[in-house]
Amino acid sequence: MKKITNLVWKLRIWKDTRGQDLIEYALMAGFVAVAAGAIMPGVATNISKVFSKISVSMSNAANQG
């Protein structure tokens, strides 16, 4: 019975697409930032600062939770 329950949960997780849009937008934002940095080198430092701030914020949130 436990194997069937595990299989049902795996199928539910596999079909769950609620967070998919967020991931797609994050990947697109990252791609645009990298492309902008490659095209306009002066913007690259500003982009680096933004990603550093995001990284710090995410690390702080992970440490609190």
C-alpha positions in Angstrom: 0.0 0.0 0.0 2.9 2.3 0.8 4.3 1.9 -2.7 1.0 2.9 -4.3 0.8 6.0 -2.0 4.4 7.0 -3.0 3.6 6.5 -6.7 0.5 8.7 -6.4 2.5 11.4 -4.7 5.2 11.2 -7.4 2.6 11.6 -10.1 1.0 14.5 -8.4 4.4 16.3 -8.1 5.2 15.4 -11.7 2.0 17.0 -13.0 2.2 20.1 -10.7 3.1 23.1 -12.8 2.2 25.9 -10.4 5.7 27.3 -10.0 6.7 26.9 -13.6 5.9 30.5 -14.6 8.1 31.9 -11.9 11.1 29.8 -13.0 10.5 30.8 -16.7 10.4 34.5 -15.8 13.5 34.2 -13.7 15.4 32.4 -16.5 14.3 35.1 -19.0 15.4 37.9 -16.7 18.8 36.3 -16.3 19.1 35.8 -20.0 18.2 39.5 -20.7 20.7 40.6 -18.1 23.5 38.5 -19.5 22.7 39.7 -23.1 22.6 43.3 -21.9 26.0 42.9 -20.2 27.5 41.4 -23.3 26.1 44.2 -25.6 26.8 47.1 -23.3 29.9 46.5 -21.2 29.3 49.6 -19.0 26.0 48.0 -17.8 27.8 44.8 -16.8 29.0 46.2 -13.4 25.5 47.5 -12.5 24.1 44.1 -13.4 26.7 42.4 -11.3 25.7 44.6 -8.3 22.1 43.8 -8.7 22.7 40.0 -8.8 25.0 40.4 -5.8 22.2 42.1 -3.9 19.7 39.4 -4.9 22.2 36.7 -3.8 22.6 38.3 -0.4 18.9 38.6 0.0 18.3 35.0 -0.9 21.0 33.8 1.4 19.6 35.8 4.3 16.1 34.5 3.6 17.4 30.9 3.5 19.3 31.3 6.8 16.2 32.7 8.5 13.9 29.9 7.3 
